[in-house]
């Protein structure tokens, strides 16, 4: 049991006041720590071997868990919320959309969007980097999903609804189900935004006819996909659910990680100088191209270290039958959780874990011992690993290189950046000054 449990409330007050610090504190308690959130017991895994067992070794024995259930009103039966045969079927249907040749096609769009963003800034301008990165990521993902003028209302609705939905997601996932029905402003905003987004994507999907089969966008690809094992296709509703899943997966992780990358570069001038030197060598004075990304090896290490320090906060799983983990017997249906954020800052796994050290990922140095595969899981692992991880890497490297080619981003004097709990902890604000490199 985690220390500090209160009558009736359990650990809910601790978690609500400081979820990041609370989750990190659990690693010193036990490999499996019980946390009580009111009447809801949660068993948090702090041992990477146990997490690997749940995600990979015995993955077939575990369902998604509470957090994913709470997201179903938005994501429906998308790949992020489903289990078992339906999940395997949907993964087969969607896999062609994330093959290497398709990622290269998407990267062309990413490069254009990132170059447009960087070109729109002016010397000495103060920009909110967190907002700029979200706009870029939304534009890149929306451009992949939609095409043509007919879809522009959907793109505008994405930009309108997305920040509102993010605001409510973390709170709703950790609160009791009764909280969802309370007529409070957060719930009203969340429900209205989710309804608008689902409705407008329904309209776009329904408008696609045979004449649209040649359109080079994700909607056309998903509508035309066939299960190689059964020959089944996706219904319009299933396509909508998958599009919303991709929209959020390709935006939240990428935009938040990008914001933290530019924050860390400004805090570490030596790292920033190496990124600039690499971009100058690989890209030069022209816009970034998809074929450049494989050569941005040091920039990728910066990405990996930023993602390690600023990782997803909490995921859940649920055993389908009774199990024993770390000597603790758990019944079927028990709620299990793990925190990639806390795992990636464990001093037993990462030396000096709060330091920003890109050399952790230097696979060209034979004296370096790279992090264990089961200790770095920002995209999950096993059968539920994020299907779009390669897309996210391309998206992030493109944006970093496009900005670094033109600008240094300096912190606004007097600004203190704090973490705000969310699916991935966000910077509360990230105002920076655009300084031309040339």
C-alpha positions in Angstrom: 0.0 0.0 0.0 1.3 3.5 -0.9 1.8 5.6 2.2 -0.4 8.5 3.1 -3.8 6.8 2.6 -6.7 8.9 4.0 -10.1 7.5 5.1 -12.7 7.5 2.2 -10.4 9.5 -0.1 -7.6 7.0 -0.2 -4.7 8.6 -2.1 -6.9 10.7 -4.4 -5.9 14.0 -2.7 -2.2 13.2 -3.1 -2.7 12.3 -6.7 -4.7 15.3 -7.5 -2.3 17.7 -5.8 0.9 16.4 -7.4 0.4 13.4 -9.7 3.9 13.5 -11.2 5.7 13.5 -7.8 3.2 11.0 -6.4 3.8 8.5 -9.2 7.6 8.9 -8.9 7.5 8.3 -5.2 6.0 4.8 -5.6 9.1 3.2 -7.0 10.7 3.2 -3.5 7.7 1.4 -2.0 7.5 -2.0 -3.8 7.4 -3.6 -7.3 3.6 -3.6 -7.0 2.0 -0.7 -5.1 -1.6 -0.4 -4.2 -3.1 3.0 -4.6 -6.7 3.7 -3.5 -8.6 6.4 -5.4 -11.8 6.6 -3.3 -13.3 3.2 -3.7 -11.1 2.3 -6.7 -8.0 0.2 -6.0 -5.2 0.6 -8.5 -2.1 -1.6 -8.5 0.9 0.4 -9.9 3.9 -1.6 -11.3 7.3 0.0 -10.7 9.5 -2.9 -11.8 10.4 -2.9 -15.6 10.4 -6.7 -15.7 6.8 -6.8 -14.4 5.8 -4.1 -16.9 7.4 -6.1 -19.7 5.5 -9.2 -18.6 2.2 -7.4 -18.8 2.9 -5.6 -22.1 4.9 -8.3 -23.9 5.5 -11.6 -22.2 1.9 -12.3 -21.1 0.2 -9.6 -23.1 -2.6 -12.0 -24.2 -3.7 -12.3 -20.6 -4.4 -8.5 -20.1 -7.0 -6.1 -21.4 -6.8 -2.4 -21.9 -8.0 -1.2 -18.5 -9.8 1.8 -17.1 -8.0 4.7 -18.8 -8.8 3.3 -22.2 -12.4 2.6 -21.3 -12.8 6.2 -20.2 -11.6 7.4 -23.6 -14.1 5.3 -25.5 -16.7 8.1 -25.8 -14.2 10.0 -28.0 -12.2 7.2 -29.7 -15.0 4.6 -30.0 -13.6 1.3 -31.1 -10.4 2.7 -32.5 -7.2 0.8 -32.3 -6.2 2.6 -29.1 -9.2 1.3 -27.1 -9.8 -2.2 -28.4 -8.5 -5.6 -27.4 -8.4 -9.2 -28.6 -9.6 -10.2 -32.1 -11.0 -6.8 -33.0 -7.7 -5.1 -32.2 -5.7 -7.7 -34.2 -8.1 -7.2 -37.1 -7.9 -3.4 -37.0 -4.1 -3.5 -36.8 -4.0 -5.7 -39.9 -6.3 -3.3 -41.7 -4.3 -0.2 -40.7 -0.8 -1.5 -41.1 -0.5 -0.6 -44.8 -1.1 3.0 -43.9 2.1 3.1 -41.8 4.4 1.2 -44.1 7.7 2.8 -44.9 6.7 4.0 -48.4 3.6 5.7 -46.9 5.7 7.4 -44.1 7.9 8.8 -46.9 4.8 10.3 -48.6 3.6 11.7 -45.3 7.0 13.2 -44.6 6.7 15.3 -47.8 3.7 17.0 -46.3 5.4 17.3 -42.9 8.4 19.1 -44.6 6.1 21.6 -46.3 4.2 22.3 -43.1 7.3 22.7 -41.0 9.0 25.0 -43.5 5.9 27.1 -43.7 5.8 27.4 -39.9 9.5 28.3 -39.6 9.2 30.8 -42.5 6.3 32.6 -40.9 8.3 33.7 -37.9 10.2 37.0 -37.8 13.4 38.1 -36.2 12.9 39.1 -32.6 9.3 37.9 -32.4 8.1 36.3 -29.3 6.2 33.0 -30.0 4.5 30.5 -27.8 6.4 27.5 -28.9 4.0 25.0 -27.4 1.1 26.5 -29.4 3.2 26.7 -32.6 4.1 23.1 -32.3 0.5 22.0 -31.8 -0.6 24.0 -34.8 2.2 22.3 -36.9 1.4 18.8 -35.7 -2.4 19.3 -36.2 -1.8 20.7 -39.7 0.6 17.8 -40.6 -1.8 15.1 -39.3 -4.9 16.7 -40.7 -3.2 17.1 -44.1 -2.5 13.4 -44.0 -6.1 12.5 -43.1 -8.0 15.0 -45.3 -7.5 16.4 -48.7 -9.3 19.0 -50.8 -11.3 22.1 -50.0 -14.3 20.0 -49.0 -12.5 18.8 -45.9 -11.4 22.2 -44.7 -14.3 22.6 -42.2 -13.1 19.4 -40.6 -9.6 20.8 -40.3 -10.9 23.9 -38.7 -13.0 21.9 -36.3 -9.9 19.8 -35.4 -8.0 23.0 -34.4 -11.0 24.3 -32.4 -11.9 21.1 -30.5 -8.5 19.5 -29.9 -7.3 21.8 -27.0 -10.7 21.5 -25.3 -10.6 17.7 -25.4 -7.0 17.5 -24.1 -8.0 19.7 -21.2 -10.5 17.2 -20.0 -8.9 13.9 -20.9 -6.6 13.3 -17.9 -9.1 14.5 -15.3 -11.7 12.1 -16.7 -9.5 9.1 -16.9 -8.5 9.2 -13.2 -11.8 10.3 -11.7 -14.7 7.9 -10.8 -17.3 7.3 -13.5 -19.9 9.4 -11.7 -17.6 12.4 -12.3 -18.3 12.2 -16.1 -22.0 12.9 -15.5 -21.6 16.0 -13.4 -22.8 19.1 -15.3 -19.6 21.0 -14.6 -18.0 23.3 -17.2 -15.1 20.9 -17.9 -17.5 18.0 -18.8 -19.8 20.2 -20.9 -16.9 21.5 -22.9 -15.4 18.1 -23.4 -18.7 16.5 -24.4 -19.6 19.2 -26.8 -16.1 19.2 -28.4 -16.1 15.4 -28.8 -19.6 15.4 -30.3 -18.6 18.1 -32.8 -15.4 16.4 -33.8 -17.1 13.0 -34.3 -20.0 14.5 -36.2 -17.9 16.4 -38.7 -15.6 13.5 -39.4 -18.7 11.3 -39.9 -19.9 13.9 -42.5 -16.6 13.8 -44.3 -16.4 10.0 -44.4 -20.0 9.8 -45.6 -19.3 12.2 -48.4 -16.6 9.9 -49.9 -17.9 8.0 -53.0 -16.4 5.8 -55.7 -15.1 8.9 -57.5 -12.9 9.7 -54.4 -11.1 6.3 -54.3 -8.0 7.8 -56.0 -7.6 10.6 -53.5 -4.2 10.4 -51.8 -5.4 10.7 -48.2 -5.8 8.4 -45.2 -9.6 8.3 -45.4 -9.4 6.9 -48.9 -6.8 4.4 -47.8 -8.8 3.1 -44.8 -12.1 2.9 -46.7 -10.3 0.8 -49.4 -8.3 -1.4 -47.0 -9.1 -5.2 -46.8 -8.1 -7.6 -44.1 -5.6 -10.0 -45.7 -6.9 -12.9 -43.6 -10.7 -12.4 -44.0 -11.2 -9.9 -46.8 -13.3 -7.7 -44.5 -13.3 -3.9 -44.9 -14.0 -1.2 -42.3 -17.4 0.4 -41.8 -17.7 4.1 -42.0 -18.0 4.3 -38.2 -14.8 2.3 -37.7 -13.0 4.5 -40.1 -14.1 7.5 -38.1 -12.9 6.0 -34.9 -9.5 5.2 -36.4 -9.2 8.7 -37.8 -9.8 10.3 -34.4 -7.3 7.9 -32.8 -4.6 8.8 -35.4 -5.4 12.5 -35.1 -4.8 12.5 -31.4 -1.9 10.0 -31.4 -0.1 12.0 -34.1 -0.7 15.4 -32.5 -0.4 15.2 -28.7 2.9 13.2 -28.5 4.6 15.1 -31.3 3.6 18.6 -30.3 4.4 18.1 -26.6 7.7 16.4 -27.4 8.7 19.2 -29.8 7.9 21.9 -27.3 10.2 20.1 -24.7 12.9 19.6 -27.3 13.2 23.4 -28.0 13.1 24.0 -24.2 15.9 21.6 -23.6 18.0 23.0 -26.6 17.7 26.5 -25.1 18.9 25.1 -21.7 21.9 23.2 -23.3 23.7 25.5 -25.8 26.3 22.8 -26.5 23.6 20.3 -27.6 21.9 23.1 -29.6 25.2 23.8 -31.4 25.6 20.2 -32.4 22.1 20.0 -33.7 22.7 23.2 -35.8 25.9 21.8 -37.1 24.3 18.5 -38.1 21.4 20.3 -39.8 23.8 22.6 -41.7 25.7 19.6 -43.0 22.7 17.5 -43.9 20.2 20.1 -45.1 22.2 23.3 -45.8 20.2 26.3 -47.1 17.4 24.4 -48.7 14.1 23.1 -47.1 14.3 19.8 -45.3 13.5 16.7 -47.5 12.2 13.3 -46.3 15.5 11.7 -47.4 17.4 13.9 -45.0 15.8 12.4 -41.9 17.9 9.2 -41.8 21.1 11.3 -41.6 20.0 13.4 -38.6 21.4 10.9 -36.2 22.4 13.3 -33.4 19.1 15.2 -33.7 17.4 11.8 -33.2 19.4 11.3 -30.0 18.1 14.7 -28.8 14.6 13.5 -29.6 15.1 10.3 -27.6 16.4 12.0 -24.6 13.6 14.6 -24.6 11.1 11.8 -24.9 12.7 10.0 -22.0 12.5 13.0 -19.7 9.0 14.0 -20.8 7.1 10.8 -21.2 3.5 9.6 -20.9 2.3 9.8 -17.3 0.1 6.7 -16.8 -1.3 3.7 -18.7 -3.6 0.9 -17.4 -4.1 -2.8 -18.0 -6.6 -5.3 -16.6 -5.9 -9.1 -16.1 -8.5 -11.2 -17.9 -7.9 -14.1 -15.4 -6.4 -14.2 -11.9 -2.6 -13.5 -12.0 0.3 -13.1 -9.7 2.7 -10.2 -10.3 5.7 -9.6 -8.1 4.3 -12.0 -5.5 1.0 -10.1 -5.4 -2.1 -12.1 -6.3 -4.6 -10.1 -8.3 -8.1 -11.1 -9.3 -9.5 -10.9 -12.9 -10.6 -7.4 -13.6 -8.2 -5.8 -11.1 -6.8 -2.4 -12.3 -3.1 -2.4 -13.1 -1.1 0.8 -14.0 2.4 1.8 -15.0 4.0 5.1 -15.5 6.5 5.5 -18.4 7.4 8.9 -16.9 8.5 7.4 -13.6 10.1 4.4 -15.2 12.2 6.6 -17.5 13.5 8.6 -14.5 14.4 5.6 -12.4 18.0 6.0 -11.2 18.4 2.2 -11.2 17.9 2.3 -15.0 19.2 5.6 -16.0 22.3 7.2 -14.4 21.7 10.8 -13.3 18.1 10.4 -14.5 17.1 14.1 -14.4 20.1 15.2 -16.5 19.6 15.8 -20.2 22.3 13.5 -21.6 22.1 12.7 -25.3 25.1 10.4 -25.0 22.8 7.8 -23.4 21.7 7.0 -27.0 25.1 7.0 -28.6 25.2 3.6 -30.3 28.5 4.4 -32.1 30.5 4.5 -28.8 31.5 0.9 -27.9 32.1 2.0 -24.3 28.4 3.0 -23.9 25.8 0.7 -22.5 22.6 1.6 -24.1 19.4 1.6 -22.1 17.6 -1.7 -21.7 14.8 -2.3 -24.2 12.3 -2.9 -21.5 13.2 0.3 -19.7 12.4 2.7 -22.4 8.8 2.4 -23.6 7.5 5.8 -24.7 5.4 4.2 -27.5 4.4 1.2 -25.4 5.5 -2.4 -26.3 4.2 -5.7 -27.5 0.9 -6.1 -29.4 -0.4 -2.7 -28.4 2.7 -0.7 -29.3 1.8 2.5 -31.0 1.3 1.8 -34.7 2.4 5.3 -35.7 5.8 5.5 -33.9 7.7 5.8 -37.2 5.3 8.6 -38.2 6.0 10.4 -35.0 9.7 10.2 -35.3 9.6 11.6 -38.9 7.2 14.3 -37.8 9.4 15.5 -34.9 12.8 15.3 -36.8 11.3 17.3 -39.7 10.1 20.1 -37.4 13.3 20.3 -35.4 15.5 20.4 -38.5 13.2 23.0 -40.3 13.4 25.3 -37.3 17.1 24.7 -36.6 17.9 25.6 -40.2 16.7 29.1 -39.7 16.4 29.9 -36.0 17.7 29.8 -32.5 14.9 29.9 -30.0 15.8 31.8 -26.8 13.8 31.8 -23.6 12.0 35.0 -22.8 13.9 36.5 -19.8 12.2 35.8 -16.4 10.2 32.9 -17.7 10.0 29.8 -15.5 8.7 26.7 -17.3 6.7 24.2 -15.2 5.2 20.8 -16.0 1.4 20.5 -16.1 0.0 17.0 -15.7 -1.6 15.6 -18.9 -1.3 12.5 -21.0 2.2 13.6 -21.5 3.1 16.4 -19.0 2.9 19.7 -20.8 4.9 23.0 -20.4 2.6 25.5 -18.7 3.8 28.1 -21.2 6.8 28.2 -23.4 7.3 31.8 -24.8 10.6 32.1 -26.7 12.3 34.6 -28.9 13.2 34.0 -32.6 16.8 34.7 -33.3 18.0 34.3 -36.9 20.9 32.0 -37.4 22.0 33.7 -40.6 
